[in-house]
Amino acid sequence: MMQKRCKYITFAEVEREGRKTKIFAIINNLSGAVLGNIIWYGPWRQYCFFPAGDHVVFNKGCLEDICGFITCLMDERKRMKN
C-alpha cells in the first residue's frame, strides 16, 4: 500500500477490492482528520481531488502537494499503459 508524507498532509492509499484504480485519502498530519480523497474520475479520464466537506481549508503549499501527487499518479498510469 502506497503512502507519501508531506509537511502538513499525508497521502494514504485506501484498500478497495474490485477497483481498477487507486484511491488515496488526504490526511492532516497534526489532527489525523481526512481532508479529502484523490479518486479516478472516469468522465475526465484522470485522477481528481475531492475535498471532504465544506469547511476544509488548504494553503498554497498543500494545494501544490496535491497537484504534484496527482501528476505522479497520472505519470505512473501512462508508464503502465506503455
C-alpha positions as CSV (number, residue, x, y, z in Angstrom):
1,M,0.0,0.0,0.0
2,M,1.4,3.4,-1.0
3,Q,1.8,6.3,1.3
4,K,3.6,9.7,0.9
5,R,4.1,12.1,3.8
6,C,4.5,15.9,3.1
7,K,4.9,18.8,5.6
8,Y,1.2,19.1,6.5
9,I,-0.6,16.3,4.8
10,T,-0.1,12.6,4.1
11,F,-1.5,10.7,1.1
12,A,-2.5,7.2,2.1
13,E,-3.8,4.5,-0.3
14,V,-7.2,3.2,0.7
15,E,-7.9,-0.5,0.2
16,R,-10.8,-1.1,-2.2
17,E,-11.4,-4.5,-3.5
18,G,-12.7,-4.8,-7.0
19,R,-11.5,-1.4,-8.2
20,K,-9.2,-0.9,-11.2
21,T,-7.9,2.4,-10.0
22,K,-6.4,3.5,-6.7
23,I,-8.0,5.8,-4.1
24,F,-5.9,7.9,-1.8
25,A,-7.1,9.7,1.4
26,I,-5.5,13.0,2.2
27,I,-4.9,13.1,6.0
28,N,-3.9,16.1,8.2
29,N,-0.6,15.3,9.8
30,L,-1.5,17.1,13.0
31,S,-5.1,16.0,13.7
32,G,-5.4,12.8,11.7
33,A,-8.6,14.2,10.0
34,V,-9.3,13.1,6.5
35,L,-9.4,16.2,4.4
36,G,-10.5,14.6,1.1
37,N,-9.7,11.9,-1.4
38,I,-7.9,11.6,-4.7
39,I,-10.0,9.3,-7.0
40,W,-10.1,8.4,-10.6
41,Y,-12.8,10.4,-12.3
42,G,-13.9,8.5,-15.4
43,P,-15.7,11.3,-17.3
44,W,-12.4,13.3,-17.3
45,R,-10.1,10.3,-17.6
46,Q,-7.9,11.5,-14.8
47,Y,-7.3,11.5,-11.1
48,C,-9.1,14.3,-9.3
49,F,-9.2,15.8,-5.8
50,F,-12.5,15.6,-3.9
51,P,-12.4,17.7,-0.7
52,A,-14.3,16.4,2.4
53,G,-17.0,18.8,3.5
54,D,-17.5,22.5,3.0
55,H,-15.0,23.7,5.7
56,V,-11.8,22.2,4.5
57,V,-9.0,24.9,4.1
58,F,-5.8,24.4,2.1
59,N,-2.9,26.8,1.7
60,K,-0.8,27.1,-1.5
61,G,1.8,24.6,-0.3
62,C,-0.9,21.9,0.4
63,L,-2.5,22.5,-3.0
64,E,0.9,22.2,-4.7
65,D,1.5,18.9,-2.8
66,I,-1.9,17.7,-4.0
67,C,-1.2,18.7,-7.6
68,G,2.2,17.1,-7.6
69,F,0.8,13.9,-6.2
70,I,-1.9,13.7,-8.9
71,T,0.8,14.4,-11.6
72,C,2.8,11.5,-10.2
73,L,-0.3,9.2,-10.4
74,M,-1.0,10.2,-13.9
75,D,2.6,9.7,-15.0
76,E,2.6,6.2,-13.3
77,R,-0.6,5.4,-15.2
78,K,0.9,6.4,-18.5
79,R,4.1,4.3,-17.9
80,M,2.0,1.2,-17.0
81,K,-0.1,1.6,-20.2
82,N,3.1,1.6,-22.4
